[in-house]
Amino acid sequence: MNKTEITEAVNTYLELKPEEKALSDKISKLNKAIKDYMISNTEDNISTDVGSVNLSTRRKEVWDEDSMIAYIKSLGLRGIVKKKEYIDFDALESALYHDKFNDEQKAELNNFKTVNETYVLTIGK
């Protein structure tokens, strides 16, 4: 781009940027309203003559490492809690695979995680 073209690009950008914010806010409100409707009416797809939206759920597990550290230390297991006091999840997976935890202890480990769910709309034509 030359100086004239880049100046035009900057001007166009500056003119459109406030519109983008306004549209983004409107889209976010519509997105929330659609998700809320679909969740409360247990619908996972809505089709119109323009296109369709699908609702899916993404799950993410989050572990409470501080509580797990105390618990794993209390079991006397070595090599899972590191010196900086974090969980080596590879070592934890290996310990689970090699039955270093009994069934009761494995069940107790589930108390240290939460599952976050995010609803996602996918649009199609």
C-alpha positions as CSV (number, residue, x, y, z in Angstrom):
1,M,0.0,0.0,0.0
2,N,1.2,3.5,-0.7
3,K,0.6,6.5,1.6
4,T,-2.7,7.5,0.0
5,E,-4.1,4.0,0.2
6,I,-3.0,3.6,3.8
7,T,-4.5,6.9,4.7
8,E,-7.8,5.9,3.1
9,A,-7.6,2.5,5.0
10,V,-7.1,4.3,8.3
11,N,-9.9,6.7,7.7
12,T,-12.3,3.8,6.7
13,Y,-11.2,1.9,9.8
14,L,-11.8,4.9,12.1
15,E,-15.3,5.4,10.6
16,L,-16.3,1.7,10.9
17,K,-14.8,1.0,14.3
18,P,-17.7,2.6,16.3
19,E,-20.2,0.7,14.1
20,E,-18.4,-2.6,15.0
21,K,-18.8,-1.9,18.7
22,A,-22.5,-1.1,18.4
23,L,-23.0,-4.3,16.2
24,S,-20.9,-6.4,18.6
25,D,-23.1,-5.3,21.6
26,K,-26.3,-6.0,19.7
27,I,-25.0,-9.4,18.5
28,S,-24.0,-10.3,22.1
29,K,-27.5,-9.4,23.4
30,L,-29.1,-11.5,20.7
31,N,-26.8,-14.4,21.2
32,K,-27.6,-14.4,25.0
33,A,-31.4,-14.2,24.3
34,I,-31.2,-17.0,21.8
35,K,-29.1,-19.2,24.1
36,D,-31.4,-18.5,27.1
37,Y,-34.5,-19.4,25.0
38,M,-32.9,-22.6,23.7
39,I,-31.7,-23.7,27.1
40,S,-35.0,-23.0,28.8
41,N,-37.0,-24.8,26.0
42,T,-34.5,-27.6,25.6
43,E,-34.0,-27.0,21.9
44,D,-30.7,-27.6,20.3
45,N,-31.5,-26.3,16.8
46,I,-33.6,-23.5,15.4
47,S,-34.0,-23.1,11.6
48,T,-35.4,-20.1,9.7
49,D,-35.6,-19.3,6.0
50,V,-32.2,-17.4,6.5
51,G,-30.3,-20.1,8.2
52,S,-30.1,-22.1,11.4
53,V,-28.4,-22.0,14.8
54,N,-27.3,-25.0,16.8
55,L,-26.7,-25.0,20.6
56,S,-23.9,-27.2,21.9
57,T,-22.3,-27.5,25.3
58,R,-18.6,-27.4,25.9
59,R,-17.4,-28.8,29.1
60,K,-14.1,-27.9,30.9
61,E,-12.9,-29.6,34.0
62,V,-11.2,-27.3,36.6
63,W,-9.2,-28.9,39.4
64,D,-8.8,-27.4,42.9
65,E,-5.1,-28.0,43.0
66,D,-4.6,-26.6,46.5
67,S,-7.0,-29.0,48.0
68,M,-5.7,-31.9,45.9
69,I,-2.1,-31.2,47.1
70,A,-3.1,-31.5,50.7
71,Y,-5.1,-34.7,50.0
72,I,-2.3,-36.4,47.9
73,K,0.3,-35.5,50.5
74,S,-2.0,-37.0,53.2
75,L,-1.9,-40.3,51.3
76,G,1.9,-40.3,51.4
77,L,2.2,-40.6,47.6
78,R,5.4,-39.3,46.1
79,G,6.2,-37.8,42.7
80,I,2.8,-36.2,42.0
81,V,3.1,-33.0,44.1
82,K,6.1,-31.1,42.9
83,K,8.4,-28.8,44.9
84,K,6.6,-25.7,43.7
85,E,3.5,-27.3,45.0
86,Y,1.6,-28.0,41.8
87,I,0.0,-31.1,40.5
88,D,2.0,-33.0,37.8
89,F,-1.1,-34.3,35.9
90,D,1.0,-36.7,33.9
91,A,2.3,-38.3,37.1
92,L,-1.3,-38.2,38.5
93,E,-2.5,-40.0,35.3
94,S,0.2,-42.5,35.6
95,A,-0.6,-43.1,39.3
96,L,-4.2,-43.6,38.4
97,Y,-3.3,-46.0,35.6
98,H,-1.0,-48.0,37.8
99,D,-3.6,-48.3,40.6
100,K,-1.7,-46.2,43.2
101,F,-5.1,-45.0,44.4
102,N,-7.8,-47.3,45.7
103,D,-11.4,-46.9,44.5
104,E,-12.3,-44.8,47.5
105,Q,-9.4,-42.5,47.0
106,K,-10.2,-42.2,43.2
107,A,-13.7,-41.2,44.1
108,E,-12.4,-38.6,46.6
109,L,-10.2,-37.1,43.8
110,N,-13.4,-36.1,42.0
111,N,-14.3,-33.8,44.8
112,F,-11.4,-31.6,43.7
113,K,-12.7,-30.7,40.3
114,T,-15.5,-28.7,38.9
115,V,-16.9,-28.8,35.4
116,N,-17.6,-25.5,33.6
117,E,-20.1,-25.6,30.8
118,T,-20.2,-23.0,28.1
119,Y,-23.1,-22.9,25.6
120,V,-22.0,-22.2,22.0
121,L,-24.1,-21.2,19.1
122,T,-23.1,-22.3,15.6
123,I,-24.7,-20.7,12.6
124,G,-25.2,-22.2,9.2
125,K,-26.8,-21.5,5.9
